[in-house]
């Protein structure tokens, strides 16, 4: 599923972020620990490297992710130049309290009265960026919601201890090229419901669960998974929960929604949708569809703001 979803305010946010990056000492990028690379905006990495700014990558929602996969991601990111990674839950005050100290370690030349540490917090929608902001400042300064792209404007906030936070709206990039990235983002609710078909997303999620976490399906819904496919998982949920349409047929839409909610809330268990190894395999085997020119089709203008 290739998603194109680039609202006008996101284009403006990118331009503003590029301007502010020049006066920033450190980029704090908030990622979803269940899909760190799929939830990493390549535009953020591009802006950061252009300005040669170090990065603290926060793998948020670590309490929902597979601990083994999260450890692999921490090792992967921490091996990169000018990058430090930490896994935490922005809903846990003790975890958030570690962030200022980690930021100072990444940018030790700042953090004084004469040179306050200027940190830009960035991330795609719904990874927990606003929750982190509020927890750091110990007051509600950023809107928090279960819908993507709640934050719309940039904010400059003073943390104390000679630290300044620059908040930015959650940004998606113009086109999510890898189909599985789009599905992972949709499953984790980084992409709004108007951009996806829930049954398609739930089928993808069920496929991943059958491959890597079949025991969690049985534990949550009470039916065995041997010899069944993803569609049968959705059907099994409908039967177990007595989701029926008028006439008695299984309500696949309601069952699909239930599976997605159970994954997002952690009711299914601790699940990661990608690892460094699976990411490397994806990049090595991905064959993008041919461009319009290669297919010898007429040029078609695409409006990136359509969605």
N, C-alpha and C positions, 0 to 999 in steps of 0.2 A: 504494500500500500504506500504509494508515493504521495506525500501530503504537501500541498502548497497553501500556506496560511500565513500571511504577512500583513496584518492590519496596519493602517497608516501610522498609528501612534508608535508602532514598533520601528518603523523606518526612521521616524524622528528621534526615537530613543537611541538608535544606533549612532546617528550623527552627533547627538549630545554626548554620548559616552565617549566617542572618539575625541571630542574636544576636552572633556574632563580628564581623560586618561593622562594627558600631558602634565597635569598638576597632581598626579596620584603617585604614591610611593609603593603601594601594594594592592594587588587585586585579590579579593576573596571571592572565589567562585563556588557557589553552592550547587551541588549535584545531588541527584537521587541515588542513594547507595545501591538500590536494586538494579540500576542501569546507568552506571556512572558515565560511560562514554556516549551512549545514546542521548543522555540528558545534558551533554556538554555542547554548548553553542560554538561552532567553529569560528564564528565572527569574534567571540570573546578572546579566543586564543590568538587570532590574527592581530587584534588590536593590542593585546598584551605584549606580543613579541615585537611588534613594530616599535613600541615605546620601551622595550627592554625592561619590563616591570616583572618582579617576582610574583609568584602566585601561591596562595594558600587555598588548596582545594578541600572543601568540606563535604564529605560524603554524608549527607543528612539522611534521616530515616534509617539509620543503621540498625535500629531495633526491629525493623521489618525485613531486613536483608539477611541472606545466608552468610553466617560469620566467616566461613571458609572463603567464599567468593570475595567478601569485603577485604579480608587480609591480603588476598592476591592483588586487589586493586590498589591498596595502600602501598604495597611493595612496587607495583608498576609505576605509579605516579611519583613516588618519592625517589625513584632512580633517575628521574628527569631533571635537567638543569633548571635551577631557579624555581623548583616546585617542592612544596611540602604538602603532604596529604594527611588528613585525620578523619576518622569515622566517629560520628556522634549522633545524638538526637537533639534537635533544636528545642524540643519540648521539655528537656531535662536541664534544669538550672545548673547543675554541677558540670554537665558537659559544656554548656555555653560559657561558663566561667573560665574555661581553658583557652578560649579563642584569643583574647587580648595578649596573653603571654606567648602563644604560638605565633601571633602576628609579629611581635617584637623580635622573635628569633629569626623570622624570615627577613625582616628589615631592621637589623640591629643598629643601623646608622641614624635611625629616626626615634621619635618618642621622647623628645625633650621639650622644654618650654620654648626654646628658640626654633626647634625643628620638630613640630608635632608630626606624628605618624598619620598620614592621610591614606585612608583605606577605601577602595571602591568595592562595594558588594554587588556582585553580578550573578546572574543565573537565569535560566529559562522559567517560564511561568510554573507556579505550583510545585516548586521543589523545596519550599520552606524558607525562602529568603526573608520574607516579611516577618515570619515567626522568629528567625534569628535576630533581626533588627530589634524587635520589641524586647526580646530576652536580654540582649546586650545592654540596652538602654533602661531596662526595667520599667518600661512604661509603653503604652500603646502609641507608637508614632507612625506605624505603617499598617495599612489595611490588610487584614488576613481573611482569606476566603477559600472555599473549596472549588472555586471556578478559576481557570487560568486567567492570567493578565489582570489581576486586581489592581496592582500598582501601576499608575499611568504617568506619573511625573517624577523627576529627579529631586532628591532631597539631600541637604547637607546637614549633618547632625553631629553634635559634640558628645563624645563618649566619656570624656574626663581622662585623667592620667595622660594628658598630652596626646590624645587620639581623636581623630575626626573621621566620621563615617560618611561616605557618599553613596546613597541608595540610588539604584537605577531601576526603571521598569523591567519586568521580565521580558526577555527578547527571544523570539524564535527567528531562525534564518529563513530566507525566501523559499527554499525547497528542501524538504527532508528526503534526500535521494534514496537511501537504503530502505527498501520496503519494511524490513524487520524493525528498523529504528522507529518508523512511524507507528507500527503496531505496539511496540514497547511503550512509546510515549503516550499513546492513546490508552493503553491498559492502565498506566499509572496516572492518567488524568492530566498530563501536561498539555494535551491537545483538547480543545473544547468539543462537546458532544455534537456540535453542528458540523464538524469537519470529518466525522467518522461514522461508521455503521457499527453499533455495539455488538451485534451478533458476530460480525467478522472478527472484531477485536477479541471477543470472548473465545472464539474458536481457536485463534492463535494462542491465547493464554492457555487453553486446555491442552493444546499440543505440547507446549513447553512443560506443563505440569506432568503430562504423561511421560515425557522424556526424562525429566530430572527429579520430579517430586511426586510420583504416583501415590506414595503412602499418605500424602497430605490430602489428596482427593478422597481416599477411603476414610481417613480420619475425620474429615469434615462432613462428608455426605453419606457415608455408610454403605457404599457399594464397591465391589472389586473392580480393578482396572485392567486385568489381564485380557488381552485380545480385543479391546475396544478402541475406537478412534475418538477424535476430539468432538465430533458431532454427537457421539454417543454419551460423552461426558455431559454435554449440555442437556441432552434428553434425560439422562439419569438424574440430574439435579431437578428438572421439572417434575419427574415422577416422584422423587423422594419428598419434595416440598409441596406436592399436589398443586402445581401450577398448571391450570387447565384453561383452555379457551372455551368459548361457548360452543358446545357440540362435543366436547370431551378431548379434543386434540391437545398435546402438550404445548404449553406456552413457552416457546423457545426464547422469545424476547425477554420475558421476565426472568427466566433461568439464566440467560446470558448476563443480565444486569446484576443478578445476585452473585454470580461468580466473580464479576469485576469488583463489586463492592467488598466481597470477602477478601479478595487479594489486596485491595487498596487499604483496607482497615487492619490487615494483619490477622484476620480471623482464620485464614487458611494456614498460617504459619509463616516462618521466615523464608522468603523466596527471593532469589536473584535471577534476573532474566538474561544476564550476560556476565561473562568473565573475560579477563585479558586474552585467554586462549580462544574463546568463541569469537571475540572481536577480531583477532588476527585471522581466524579462518574466514570470517565474513569478508574482510577486506581482500583476502587472497582469492576468493572464489566469486566475488560479486561481478556480474556482467551487466553494466547499465544498459538500458534500452537504447536503440539507435536514435540519434537526433533526427529532427524533422528533415534536415538536409540529406542525411544518409538514407532516409526512407523515400527521398525524392517527392516530398509532399510540399504543398505551397506554404509559405510563411504564414504563421498565425500569431497575432499579437495576444500576449497574455497579460492580464492585469493582476499584478501581485497583490493588490489590495482587495481583490474580489472576495477573499475570505477573511 
